[in-house]
Structures are given as structure tokens and as C-alpha cells.
């Protein structure tokens, strides 16, 4: 009678009738290494639909089930996030967009001058007047320097 080597790691050879085959990976294992009785091995070989899987394949099956549960949970989280974000996008009205565009147009012609203290006036018109005075003084100074260099 032919002998088959056990794949569990014991490296023993056993007769074919004392071996059970994993239904997933098709690796042979001695029934004693698989913690099966001889009658259980006979049942797996004779009954249709009755199968045995090794410890590694059982663990992989458990891991696959865990991964499926994680994937389902992640899908639900993604759907929840998509549904949560959609009302926020819809809250921006047409008027808000037009106002933002107008503000950008106003700021497009702004002048930025560094190292000048910020005006602390309470009203925007006072701040605007102060800013204009500072810009006028700076431009007058630059023009005076320019006119002096032209005289030379």
C-alpha cells in the first residue's frame, strides 16, 4: 500500500487510508495530527458533502470573514460620510457665491505695503482714509526721489 507524507510538519509517511485531505488546499494530513478518529476519516471519505479543512485553511476562512465584516463596515462609513457631506455643499447659495466673487474683484486692485503699522480705527471708512494718507505719503516720497535723480 502506498504511503503519503503528512503536510502538518511532522514529515511522517502514512498509509493512504490514515490520511485526510484538506478540502481547500488539498494537502494530506495524518488523522492523528488532525485530531480525528479513524471513523471520522472514513466518514469524510465516504459521505458526499462532508469535508475537512486543515488548521491553516480554517484560520484563513476566519480571517476572510473578519475582512468581509471590516469591508462592510467601511462601506457603511463611506456612505455615511457621503450623505453627511452633501447637505453642506447644498448650503452654499447663489448669493454667497456672487458675494465672494465681488469681494475678490474688490481685493484684486489692493496694494500691499510692508512694514507699515496697521490702522486701528474702529470704522472701515476711517481705516480707508488712513490707508490712503499712508499711500499718498509713500508715493510723494518716491516721486521726490525720482525728481531729484532727474535733476542730477
C-alpha positions as CSV (number, residue, x, y, z in Angstrom):
1,X,0.0,0.0,0.0
2,X,1.4,3.4,-1.0
3,X,2.4,5.9,1.7
4,X,1.9,9.7,1.7
5,X,3.9,12.3,3.6
6,X,2.0,14.3,6.2
7,X,2.0,18.1,5.5
8,X,1.5,19.2,9.1
9,X,5.2,19.5,9.7
10,X,5.8,16.1,11.3
11,X,7.2,14.8,8.0
12,X,5.9,11.3,8.7
13,X,4.8,9.0,6.0
14,X,1.4,7.2,6.5
15,X,-0.7,4.8,4.6
16,X,-3.4,6.4,2.4
17,X,-6.3,5.2,4.5
18,X,-4.9,7.0,7.5
19,X,-4.6,10.3,5.7
20,X,-7.3,13.0,5.4
21,X,-7.1,15.6,2.6
22,X,-7.9,19.3,3.2
23,X,-10.8,20.3,1.0
24,X,-9.3,23.8,0.5
25,X,-5.6,23.3,-0.1
26,X,-5.6,19.6,-0.9
27,X,-2.7,18.9,1.4
28,X,-2.6,15.5,3.1
29,X,-2.5,15.2,6.9
30,X,-2.4,12.2,9.2
31,X,-5.7,11.8,11.0
32,X,-3.8,11.7,14.3
33,X,-2.2,15.0,13.5
34,X,-5.6,16.4,12.6
35,X,-7.1,15.2,15.9
36,X,-9.6,13.0,14.0
37,X,-10.5,9.4,14.7
38,X,-10.3,6.7,12.1
39,X,-14.1,6.6,11.8
40,X,-14.2,10.3,11.2
41,X,-11.7,10.0,8.4
42,X,-13.8,7.2,6.8
43,X,-16.9,9.4,7.1
44,X,-15.2,12.3,5.3
45,X,-14.1,10.0,2.5
46,X,-17.4,8.2,2.0
47,X,-20.1,10.8,2.7
48,X,-20.8,13.3,0.0
49,X,-20.8,16.9,1.2
50,X,-18.8,16.1,4.3
51,X,-15.3,17.7,4.2
52,X,-12.4,18.5,6.4
53,X,-10.1,21.5,6.3
54,X,-6.7,22.0,7.9
55,X,-6.0,24.5,10.7
56,X,-4.3,26.9,8.3
57,X,-7.3,26.9,5.9
58,X,-9.7,27.3,8.8
59,X,-7.8,30.3,10.1
60,X,-7.8,31.8,6.6
61,X,-11.5,31.3,6.5
62,X,-11.9,33.1,9.8
63,X,-9.6,35.9,8.5
64,X,-11.6,36.2,5.3
65,X,-14.8,36.5,7.3
66,X,-13.2,39.2,9.5
67,X,-12.1,41.1,6.5
68,X,-15.6,40.9,4.9
69,X,-17.0,42.4,8.1
70,X,-14.4,45.2,8.1
71,X,-15.2,45.9,4.4
72,X,-18.9,46.1,5.0
73,X,-18.3,48.4,8.0
74,X,-16.0,50.7,5.8
75,X,-18.6,50.8,3.0
76,X,-21.2,51.9,5.6
77,X,-18.8,54.6,6.9
78,X,-18.2,55.8,3.4
79,X,-21.9,56.0,2.6
80,X,-22.5,57.9,5.9
81,X,-19.7,60.4,5.1
82,X,-21.1,60.9,1.6
83,X,-24.5,61.6,3.0
84,X,-23.2,63.9,5.7
85,X,-21.2,66.0,3.2
86,X,-23.9,66.5,0.6
87,X,-26.1,68.9,2.7
88,X,-23.0,71.1,3.4
89,X,-22.4,71.6,-0.4
90,X,-26.0,72.5,-0.9
91,X,-26.0,75.2,1.8
92,X,-23.9,77.5,-0.4
93,X,-26.4,79.7,-2.1
94,X,-26.1,81.6,-5.3
95,X,-25.9,84.9,-3.4
96,X,-23.0,83.7,-1.3
97,X,-21.1,82.8,-4.5
98,X,-21.8,86.2,-6.1
99,X,-20.7,88.0,-2.9
100,X,-17.4,86.0,-2.8
101,X,-16.8,86.9,-6.5
102,X,-17.5,90.6,-5.8
103,X,-15.1,90.6,-2.8
104,X,-12.4,89.1,-4.9
105,X,-12.9,91.7,-7.5
106,X,-12.5,94.5,-4.9
107,X,-9.4,92.9,-3.5
108,X,-7.9,92.5,-6.9
109,X,-6.7,96.1,-7.1
110,X,-5.5,96.3,-3.5
111,X,-2.0,97.5,-2.8
112,X,0.1,95.7,-0.2
113,X,2.8,97.8,1.6
114,X,5.0,96.0,4.1
115,X,6.4,97.4,7.4
116,X,3.6,99.9,7.9
117,X,1.6,99.6,11.1
118,X,-2.0,98.5,10.8
119,X,-4.5,101.3,11.3
120,X,-6.6,100.7,14.5
121,X,-9.5,103.0,13.7
122,X,-12.9,101.5,14.5
123,X,-14.8,102.3,11.3
124,X,-13.8,101.0,7.9
125,X,-14.1,104.4,6.3
126,X,-11.6,105.8,8.9
127,X,-9.2,103.0,8.2
128,X,-9.6,103.5,4.4
129,X,-8.8,107.3,4.8
130,X,-5.7,106.5,6.9
131,X,-4.5,103.9,4.4
132,X,-4.9,106.4,1.6
133,X,-2.9,109.0,3.5
134,X,-0.1,106.5,4.1
135,X,0.0,105.5,0.4
136,X,-0.1,109.2,-0.7
137,X,2.9,110.0,1.6
138,X,4.8,107.0,0.3
139,X,4.2,107.9,-3.3
140,X,5.1,111.6,-2.7
141,X,8.4,110.4,-1.2
142,X,9.1,108.1,-4.2
143,X,8.2,110.9,-6.6
144,X,10.5,113.4,-4.8
145,X,13.4,110.9,-5.0
146,X,12.7,110.4,-8.7
147,X,12.6,114.1,-9.4
148,X,15.9,114.6,-7.6
149,X,17.6,111.9,-9.6
150,X,16.3,113.6,-12.8
151,X,17.9,116.9,-11.8
152,X,21.2,115.3,-11.4
